[in-house]
Amino acid sequence: MTDTPDTAAPADIASLSFEAAMGELETIVRRLESGDVSLEESVNLYERGHALRSHCEARLAAAQARIEQVSLAADGRPAGTTSFGEG
């Protein structure tokens, strides 16, 4: 599986790496927690934060799927296991 952008996210978010999206999300959280933003800006930051969180969750799910795929044997069982009755 390739590291494809999240097509449900806005284009600028979809092109972000997981690390960049987390960094931006952390900045948004700090700004919201500071209490120094207007109501309108708070709502805008919250919406962007929600999109960033969704993007990060999609990236994590894709990484987990890749790890699980690598960890499976050819017969679909977890690598390193044998079926019952095999020695």
Phi and psi restraints in degrees (range 20) as a CNS / XPLOR table:
assign (resid 1 and name C) (resid 2 and name N)
       (resid 2 and name CA) (resid 2 and name C) 1.0 -89.8 20.0 2
assign (resid 2 and name N) (resid 2 and name CA)
       (resid 2 and name C) (resid 3 and name N) 1.0 167.1 20.0 2
assign (resid 2 and name C) (resid 3 and name N)
       (resid 3 and name CA) (resid 3 and name C) 1.0 -87.7 20.0 2
assign (resid 3 and name N) (resid 3 and name CA)
       (resid 3 and name C) (resid 4 and name N) 1.0 74.8 20.0 2
assign (resid 3 and name C) (resid 4 and name N)
       (resid 4 and name CA) (resid 4 and name C) 1.0 -87.3 20.0 2
assign (resid 4 and name N) (resid 4 and name CA)
       (resid 4 and name C) (resid 5 and name N) 1.0 150.3 20.0 2
assign (resid 4 and name C) (resid 5 and name N)
       (resid 5 and name CA) (resid 5 and name C) 1.0 -66.7 20.0 2
assign (resid 5 and name N) (resid 5 and name CA)
       (resid 5 and name C) (resid 6 and name N) 1.0 155.7 20.0 2
assign (resid 5 and name C) (resid 6 and name N)
       (resid 6 and name CA) (resid 6 and name C) 1.0 -76.6 20.0 2
assign (resid 6 and name N) (resid 6 and name CA)
       (resid 6 and name C) (resid 7 and name N) 1.0 109.8 20.0 2
assign (resid 6 and name C) (resid 7 and name N)
       (resid 7 and name CA) (resid 7 and name C) 1.0 -72.7 20.0 2
assign (resid 7 and name N) (resid 7 and name CA)
       (resid 7 and name C) (resid 8 and name N) 1.0 -14.3 20.0 2
assign (resid 7 and name C) (resid 8 and name N)
       (resid 8 and name CA) (resid 8 and name C) 1.0 -81.8 20.0 2
assign (resid 8 and name N) (resid 8 and name CA)
       (resid 8 and name C) (resid 9 and name N) 1.0 -17.8 20.0 2
assign (resid 8 and name C) (resid 9 and name N)
       (resid 9 and name CA) (resid 9 and name C) 1.0 -86.8 20.0 2
assign (resid 9 and name N) (resid 9 and name CA)
       (resid 9 and name C) (resid 10 and name N) 1.0 156.3 20.0 2
assign (resid 9 and name C) (resid 10 and name N)
       (resid 10 and name CA) (resid 10 and name C) 1.0 -55.2 20.0 2
assign (resid 10 and name N) (resid 10 and name CA)
       (resid 10 and name C) (resid 11 and name N) 1.0 151.3 20.0 2
assign (resid 10 and name C) (resid 11 and name N)
       (resid 11 and name CA) (resid 11 and name C) 1.0 -54.7 20.0 2
assign (resid 11 and name N) (resid 11 and name CA)
       (resid 11 and name C) (resid 12 and name N) 1.0 -40.7 20.0 2
assign (resid 11 and name C) (resid 12 and name N)
       (resid 12 and name CA) (resid 12 and name C) 1.0 -68.2 20.0 2
assign (resid 12 and name N) (resid 12 and name CA)
       (resid 12 and name C) (resid 13 and name N) 1.0 -30.1 20.0 2
assign (resid 12 and name C) (resid 13 and name N)
       (resid 13 and name CA) (resid 13 and name C) 1.0 -80.4 20.0 2
assign (resid 13 and name N) (resid 13 and name CA)
       (resid 13 and name C) (resid 14 and name N) 1.0 -41.0 20.0 2
assign (resid 13 and name C) (resid 14 and name N)
       (resid 14 and name CA) (resid 14 and name C) 1.0 -59.6 20.0 2
assign (resid 14 and name N) (resid 14 and name CA)
       (resid 14 and name C) (resid 15 and name N) 1.0 -27.4 20.0 2
assign (resid 14 and name C) (resid 15 and name N)
       (resid 15 and name CA) (resid 15 and name C) 1.0 -86.3 20.0 2
assign (resid 15 and name N) (resid 15 and name CA)
       (resid 15 and name C) (resid 16 and name N) 1.0 -6.0 20.0 2
assign (resid 15 and name C) (resid 16 and name N)
       (resid 16 and name CA) (resid 16 and name C) 1.0 -77.2 20.0 2
assign (resid 16 and name N) (resid 16 and name CA)
       (resid 16 and name C) (resid 17 and name N) 1.0 145.6 20.0 2
assign (resid 16 and name C) (resid 17 and name N)
       (resid 17 and name CA) (resid 17 and name C) 1.0 -71.9 20.0 2
assign (resid 17 and name N) (resid 17 and name CA)
       (resid 17 and name C) (resid 18 and name N) 1.0 164.9 20.0 2
assign (resid 17 and name C) (resid 18 and name N)
       (resid 18 and name CA) (resid 18 and name C) 1.0 -57.3 20.0 2
assign (resid 18 and name N) (resid 18 and name CA)
       (resid 18 and name C) (resid 19 and name N) 1.0 -45.5 20.0 2
assign (resid 18 and name C) (resid 19 and name N)
       (resid 19 and name CA) (resid 19 and name C) 1.0 -64.1 20.0 2
assign (resid 19 and name N) (resid 19 and name CA)
       (resid 19 and name C) (resid 20 and name N) 1.0 -41.8 20.0 2
assign (resid 19 and name C) (resid 20 and name N)
       (resid 20 and name CA) (resid 20 and name C) 1.0 -66.5 20.0 2
assign (resid 20 and name N) (resid 20 and name CA)
       (resid 20 and name C) (resid 21 and name N) 1.0 -40.7 20.0 2
assign (resid 20 and name C) (resid 21 and name N)
       (resid 21 and name CA) (resid 21 and name C) 1.0 -65.0 20.0 2
assign (resid 21 and name N) (resid 21 and name CA)
       (resid 21 and name C) (resid 22 and name N) 1.0 -41.2 20.0 2
assign (resid 21 and name C) (resid 22 and name N)
       (resid 22 and name CA) (resid 22 and name C) 1.0 -64.4 20.0 2
assign (resid 22 and name N) (resid 22 and name CA)
       (resid 22 and name C) (resid 23 and name N) 1.0 -39.1 20.0 2
assign (resid 22 and name C) (resid 23 and name N)
       (resid 23 and name CA) (resid 23 and name C) 1.0 -62.3 20.0 2
assign (resid 23 and name N) (resid 23 and name CA)
       (resid 23 and name C) (resid 24 and name N) 1.0 -45.1 20.0 2
assign (resid 23 and name C) (resid 24 and name N)
       (resid 24 and name CA) (resid 24 and name C) 1.0 -65.6 20.0 2
assign (resid 24 and name N) (resid 24 and name CA)
       (resid 24 and name C) (resid 25 and name N) 1.0 -40.1 20.0 2
assign (resid 24 and name C) (resid 25 and name N)
       (resid 25 and name CA) (resid 25 and name C) 1.0 -62.1 20.0 2
assign (resid 25 and name N) (resid 25 and name CA)
       (resid 25 and name C) (resid 26 and name N) 1.0 -41.4 20.0 2
assign (resid 25 and name C) (resid 26 and name N)
       (resid 26 and name CA) (resid 26 and name C) 1.0 -62.9 20.0 2
assign (resid 26 and name N) (resid 26 and name CA)
       (resid 26 and name C) (resid 27 and name N) 1.0 -38.5 20.0 2
assign (resid 26 and name C) (resid 27 and name N)
       (resid 27 and name CA) (resid 27 and name C) 1.0 -63.9 20.0 2
assign (resid 27 and name N) (resid 27 and name CA)
       (resid 27 and name C) (resid 28 and name N) 1.0 -42.9 20.0 2
assign (resid 27 and name C) (resid 28 and name N)
       (resid 28 and name CA) (resid 28 and name C) 1.0 -61.5 20.0 2
assign (resid 28 and name N) (resid 28 and name CA)
       (resid 28 and name C) (resid 29 and name N) 1.0 -44.6 20.0 2
assign (resid 28 and name C) (resid 29 and name N)
       (resid 29 and name CA) (resid 29 and name C) 1.0 -59.7 20.0 2
assign (resid 29 and name N) (resid 29 and name CA)
       (resid 29 and name C) (resid 30 and name N) 1.0 -45.3 20.0 2
assign (resid 29 and name C) (resid 30 and name N)
       (resid 30 and name CA) (resid 30 and name C) 1.0 -60.7 20.0 2
assign (resid 30 and name N) (resid 30 and name CA)
       (resid 30 and name C) (resid 31 and name N) 1.0 -42.0 20.0 2
assign (resid 30 and name C) (resid 31 and name N)
       (resid 31 and name CA) (resid 31 and name C) 1.0 -64.9 20.0 2
assign (resid 31 and name N) (resid 31 and name CA)
       (resid 31 and name C) (resid 32 and name N) 1.0 -43.6 20.0 2
assign (resid 31 and name C) (resid 32 and name N)
       (resid 32 and name CA) (resid 32 and name C) 1.0 -65.5 20.0 2
assign (resid 32 and name N) (resid 32 and name CA)
       (resid 32 and name C) (resid 33 and name N) 1.0 -39.4 20.0 2
assign (resid 32 and name C) (resid 33 and name N)
       (resid 33 and name CA) (resid 33 and name C) 1.0 -69.1 20.0 2
assign (resid 33 and name N) (resid 33 and name CA)
       (resid 33 and name C) (resid 34 and name N) 1.0 -24.4 20.0 2
assign (resid 33 and name C) (resid 34 and name N)
       (resid 34 and name CA) (resid 34 and name C) 1.0 -67.7 20.0 2
assign (resid 34 and name N) (resid 34 and name CA)
       (resid 34 and name C) (resid 35 and name N) 1.0 -28.3 20.0 2
assign (resid 34 and name C) (resid 35 and name N)
       (resid 35 and name CA) (resid 35 and name C) 1.0 77.1 20.0 2
assign (resid 35 and name N) (resid 35 and name CA)
       (resid 35 and name C) (resid 36 and name N) 1.0 7.5 20.0 2
assign (resid 35 and name C) (resid 36 and name N)
       (resid 36 and name CA) (resid 36 and name C) 1.0 -98.8 20.0 2
assign (resid 36 and name N) (resid 36 and name CA)
       (resid 36 and name C) (resid 37 and name N) 1.0 24.7 20.0 2
assign (resid 36 and name C) (resid 37 and name N)
       (resid 37 and name CA) (resid 37 and name C) 1.0 -121.4 20.0 2
assign (resid 37 and name N) (resid 37 and name CA)
       (resid 37 and name C) (resid 38 and name N) 1.0 149.8 20.0 2
assign (resid 37 and name C) (resid 38 and name N)
       (resid 38 and name CA) (resid 38 and name C) 1.0 -69.3 20.0 2
assign (resid 38 and name N) (resid 38 and name CA)
       (resid 38 and name C) (resid 39 and name N) 1.0 166.2 20.0 2
assign (resid 38 and name C) (resid 39 and name N)
       (resid 39 and name CA) (resid 39 and name C) 1.0 -58.9 20.0 2
assign (resid 39 and name N) (resid 39 and name CA)
       (resid 39 and name C) (resid 40 and name N) 1.0 -46.1 20.0 2
assign (resid 39 and name C) (resid 40 and name N)
       (resid 40 and name CA) (resid 40 and name C) 1.0 -61.1 20.0 2
assign (resid 40 and name N) (resid 40 and name CA)
       (resid 40 and name C) (resid 41 and name N) 1.0 -44.5 20.0 2
assign (resid 40 and name C) (resid 41 and name N)
       (resid 41 and name CA) (resid 41 and name C) 1.0 -66.9 20.0 2
assign (resid 41 and name N) (resid 41 and name CA)
       (resid 41 and name C) (resid 42 and name N) 1.0 -36.6 20.0 2
assign (resid 41 and name C) (resid 42 and name N)
       (resid 42 and name CA) (resid 42 and name C) 1.0 -59.7 20.0 2
assign (resid 42 and name N) (resid 42 and name CA)
       (resid 42 and name C) (resid 43 and name N) 1.0 -44.0 20.0 2
assign (resid 42 and name C) (resid 43 and name N)
       (resid 43 and name CA) (resid 43 and name C) 1.0 -64.1 20.0 2
assign (resid 43 and name N) (resid 43 and name CA)
       (resid 43 and name C) (resid 44 and name N) 1.0 -43.6 20.0 2
assign (resid 43 and name C) (resid 44 and name N)
       (resid 44 and name CA) (resid 44 and name C) 1.0 -62.6 20.0 2
assign (resid 44 and name N) (resid 44 and name CA)
       (resid 44 and name C) (resid 45 and name N) 1.0 -43.0 20.0 2
assign (resid 44 and name C) (resid 45 and name N)
       (resid 45 and name CA) (resid 45 and name C) 1.0 -64.8 20.0 2
assign (resid 45 and name N) (resid 45 and name CA)
       (resid 45 and name C) (resid 46 and name N) 1.0 -40.4 20.0 2
assign (resid 45 and name C) (resid 46 and name N)
       (resid 46 and name CA) (resid 46 and name C) 1.0 -61.4 20.0 2
assign (resid 46 and name N) (resid 46 and name CA)
       (resid 46 and name C) (resid 47 and name N) 1.0 -44.4 20.0 2
assign (resid 46 and name C) (resid 47 and name N)
       (resid 47 and name CA) (resid 47 and name C) 1.0 -61.7 20.0 2
assign (resid 47 and name N) (resid 47 and name CA)
       (resid 47 and name C) (resid 48 and name N) 1.0 -43.5 20.0 2
assign (resid 47 and name C) (resid 48 and name N)
       (resid 48 and name CA) (resid 48 and name C) 1.0 -66.8 20.0 2
assign (resid 48 and name N) (resid 48 and name CA)
       (resid 48 and name C) (resid 49 and name N) 1.0 -40.3 20.0 2
assign (resid 48 and name C) (resid 49 and name N)
       (resid 49 and name CA) (resid 49 and name C) 1.0 -60.5 20.0 2
assign (resid 49 and name N) (resid 49 and name CA)
       (resid 49 and name C) (resid 50 and name N) 1.0 -39.9 20.0 2
assign (resid 49 and name C) (resid 50 and name N)
       (resid 50 and name CA) (resid 50 and name C) 1.0 -62.8 20.0 2
assign (resid 50 and name N) (resid 50 and name CA)
       (resid 50 and name C) (resid 51 and name N) 1.0 -44.2 20.0 2
assign (resid 50 and name C) (resid 51 and name N)
       (resid 51 and name CA) (resid 51 and name C) 1.0 -64.2 20.0 2
assign (resid 51 and name N) (resid 51 and name CA)
       (resid 51 and name C) (resid 52 and name N) 1.0 -40.2 20.0 2
assign (resid 51 and name C) (resid 52 and name N)
       (resid 52 and name CA) (resid 52 and name C) 1.0 -64.5 20.0 2
assign (resid 52 and name N) (resid 52 and name CA)
       (resid 52 and name C) (resid 53 and name N) 1.0 -42.6 20.0 2
assign (resid 52 and name C) (resid 53 and name N)
       (resid 53 and name CA) (resid 53 and name C) 1.0 -61.1 20.0 2
assign (resid 53 and name N) (resid 53 and name CA)
       (resid 53 and name C) (resid 54 and name N) 1.0 -44.4 20.0 2
assign (resid 53 and name C) (resid 54 and name N)
       (resid 54 and name CA) (resid 54 and name C) 1.0 -61.6 20.0 2
assign (resid 54 and name N) (resid 54 and name CA)
       (resid 54 and name C) (resid 55 and name N) 1.0 -41.5 20.0 2
assign (resid 54 and name C) (resid 55 and name N)
       (resid 55 and name CA) (resid 55 and name C) 1.0 -61.8 20.0 2
assign (resid 55 and name N) (resid 55 and name CA)
       (resid 55 and name C) (resid 56 and name N) 1.0 -45.0 20.0 2
assign (resid 55 and name C) (resid 56 and name N)
       (resid 56 and name CA) (resid 56 and name C) 1.0 -63.8 20.0 2
assign (resid 56 and name N) (resid 56 and name CA)
       (resid 56 and name C) (resid 57 and name N) 1.0 -41.1 20.0 2
assign (resid 56 and name C) (resid 57 and name N)
       (resid 57 and name CA) (resid 57 and name C) 1.0 -62.2 20.0 2
assign (resid 57 and name N) (resid 57 and name CA)
       (resid 57 and name C) (resid 58 and name N) 1.0 -40.1 20.0 2
assign (resid 57 and name C) (resid 58 and name N)
       (resid 58 and name CA) (resid 58 and name C) 1.0 -65.2 20.0 2
assign (resid 58 and name N) (resid 58 and name CA)
       (resid 58 and name C) (resid 59 and name N) 1.0 -40.7 20.0 2
assign (resid 58 and name C) (resid 59 and name N)
       (resid 59 and name CA) (resid 59 and name C) 1.0 -63.8 20.0 2
assign (resid 59 and name N) (resid 59 and name CA)
       (resid 59 and name C) (resid 60 and name N) 1.0 -42.2 20.0 2
assign (resid 59 and name C) (resid 60 and name N)
       (resid 60 and name CA) (resid 60 and name C) 1.0 -64.6 20.0 2
assign (resid 60 and name N) (resid 60 and name CA)
       (resid 60 and name C) (resid 61 and name N) 1.0 -41.6 20.0 2
assign (resid 60 and name C) (resid 61 and name N)
       (resid 61 and name CA) (resid 61 and name C) 1.0 -62.5 20.0 2
assign (resid 61 and name N) (resid 61 and name CA)
       (resid 61 and name C) (resid 62 and name N) 1.0 -40.6 20.0 2
assign (resid 61 and name C) (resid 62 and name N)
       (resid 62 and name CA) (resid 62 and name C) 1.0 -65.0 20.0 2
assign (resid 62 and name N) (resid 62 and name CA)
       (resid 62 and name C) (resid 63 and name N) 1.0 -40.9 20.0 2
assign (resid 62 and name C) (resid 63 and name N)
       (resid 63 and name CA) (resid 63 and name C) 1.0 -65.6 20.0 2
assign (resid 63 and name N) (resid 63 and name CA)
       (resid 63 and name C) (resid 64 and name N) 1.0 -41.6 20.0 2
assign (resid 63 and name C) (resid 64 and name N)
       (resid 64 and name CA) (resid 64 and name C) 1.0 -62.4 20.0 2
assign (resid 64 and name N) (resid 64 and name CA)
       (resid 64 and name C) (resid 65 and name N) 1.0 -41.9 20.0 2
assign (resid 64 and name C) (resid 65 and name N)
       (resid 65 and name CA) (resid 65 and name C) 1.0 -62.3 20.0 2
assign (resid 65 and name N) (resid 65 and name CA)
       (resid 65 and name C) (resid 66 and name N) 1.0 -39.7 20.0 2
assign (resid 65 and name C) (resid 66 and name N)
       (resid 66 and name CA) (resid 66 and name C) 1.0 -64.1 20.0 2
assign (resid 66 and name N) (resid 66 and name CA)
       (resid 66 and name C) (resid 67 and name N) 1.0 -42.8 20.0 2
assign (resid 66 and name C) (resid 67 and name N)
       (resid 67 and name CA) (resid 67 and name C) 1.0 -64.2 20.0 2
assign (resid 67 and name N) (resid 67 and name CA)
       (resid 67 and name C) (resid 68 and name N) 1.0 -44.1 20.0 2
assign (resid 67 and name C) (resid 68 and name N)
       (resid 68 and name CA) (resid 68 and name C) 1.0 -63.0 20.0 2
assign (resid 68 and name N) (resid 68 and name CA)
       (resid 68 and name C) (resid 69 and name N) 1.0 -38.8 20.0 2
assign (resid 68 and name C) (resid 69 and name N)
       (resid 69 and name CA) (resid 69 and name C) 1.0 -64.3 20.0 2
assign (resid 69 and name N) (resid 69 and name CA)
       (resid 69 and name C) (resid 70 and name N) 1.0 -42.6 20.0 2
assign (resid 69 and name C) (resid 70 and name N)
       (resid 70 and name CA) (resid 70 and name C) 1.0 -66.1 20.0 2
assign (resid 70 and name N) (resid 70 and name CA)
       (resid 70 and name C) (resid 71 and name N) 1.0 -31.8 20.0 2
assign (resid 70 and name C) (resid 71 and name N)
       (resid 71 and name CA) (resid 71 and name C) 1.0 -83.0 20.0 2
assign (resid 71 and name N) (resid 71 and name CA)
       (resid 71 and name C) (resid 72 and name N) 1.0 -2.7 20.0 2
assign (resid 71 and name C) (resid 72 and name N)
       (resid 72 and name CA) (resid 72 and name C) 1.0 -94.4 20.0 2
assign (resid 72 and name N) (resid 72 and name CA)
       (resid 72 and name C) (resid 73 and name N) 1.0 140.9 20.0 2
assign (resid 72 and name C) (resid 73 and name N)
       (resid 73 and name CA) (resid 73 and name C) 1.0 -74.9 20.0 2
assign (resid 73 and name N) (resid 73 and name CA)
       (resid 73 and name C) (resid 74 and name N) 1.0 172.6 20.0 2
assign (resid 73 and name C) (resid 74 and name N)
       (resid 74 and name CA) (resid 74 and name C) 1.0 -59.0 20.0 2
assign (resid 74 and name N) (resid 74 and name CA)
       (resid 74 and name C) (resid 75 and name N) 1.0 -30.1 20.0 2
assign (resid 74 and name C) (resid 75 and name N)
       (resid 75 and name CA) (resid 75 and name C) 1.0 -87.2 20.0 2
assign (resid 75 and name N) (resid 75 and name CA)
       (resid 75 and name C) (resid 76 and name N) 1.0 5.2 20.0 2
assign (resid 75 and name C) (resid 76 and name N)
       (resid 76 and name CA) (resid 76 and name C) 1.0 92.2 20.0 2
assign (resid 76 and name N) (resid 76 and name CA)
       (resid 76 and name C) (resid 77 and name N) 1.0 -6.8 20.0 2
assign (resid 76 and name C) (resid 77 and name N)
       (resid 77 and name CA) (resid 77 and name C) 1.0 -85.3 20.0 2
assign (resid 77 and name N) (resid 77 and name CA)
       (resid 77 and name C) (resid 78 and name N) 1.0 159.1 20.0 2
assign (resid 77 and name C) (resid 78 and name N)
       (resid 78 and name CA) (resid 78 and name C) 1.0 -55.0 20.0 2
assign (resid 78 and name N) (resid 78 and name CA)
       (resid 78 and name C) (resid 79 and name N) 1.0 138.4 20.0 2
assign (resid 78 and name C) (resid 79 and name N)
       (resid 79 and name CA) (resid 79 and name C) 1.0 -58.7 20.0 2
assign (resid 79 and name N) (resid 79 and name CA)
       (resid 79 and name C) (resid 80 and name N) 1.0 140.2 20.0 2
assign (resid 79 and name C) (resid 80 and name N)
       (resid 80 and name CA) (resid 80 and name C) 1.0 90.6 20.0 2
assign (resid 80 and name N) (resid 80 and name CA)
       (resid 80 and name C) (resid 81 and name N) 1.0 1.0 20.0 2
assign (resid 80 and name C) (resid 81 and name N)
       (resid 81 and name CA) (resid 81 and name C) 1.0 -104.7 20.0 2
assign (resid 81 and name N) (resid 81 and name CA)
       (resid 81 and name C) (resid 82 and name N) 1.0 157.2 20.0 2
assign (resid 81 and name C) (resid 82 and name N)
       (resid 82 and name CA) (resid 82 and name C) 1.0 -123.3 20.0 2
assign (resid 82 and name N) (resid 82 and name CA)
       (resid 82 and name C) (resid 83 and name N) 1.0 157.6 20.0 2
assign (resid 82 and name C) (resid 83 and name N)
       (resid 83 and name CA) (resid 83 and name C) 1.0 -77.0 20.0 2
assign (resid 83 and name N) (resid 83 and name CA)
       (resid 83 and name C) (resid 84 and name N) 1.0 162.3 20.0 2
assign (resid 83 and name C) (resid 84 and name N)
       (resid 84 and name CA) (resid 84 and name C) 1.0 -59.7 20.0 2
assign (resid 84 and name N) (resid 84 and name CA)
       (resid 84 and name C) (resid 85 and name N) 1.0 141.0 20.0 2
assign (resid 84 and name C) (resid 85 and name N)
       (resid 85 and name CA) (resid 85 and name C) 1.0 91.6 20.0 2
assign (resid 85 and name N) (resid 85 and name CA)
       (resid 85 and name C) (resid 86 and name N) 1.0 -12.4 20.0 2
assign (resid 85 and name C) (resid 86 and name N)
       (resid 86 and name CA) (resid 86 and name C) 1.0 -90.3 20.0 2
assign (resid 86 and name N) (resid 86 and name CA)
       (resid 86 and name C) (resid 87 and name N) 1.0 143.5 20.0 2
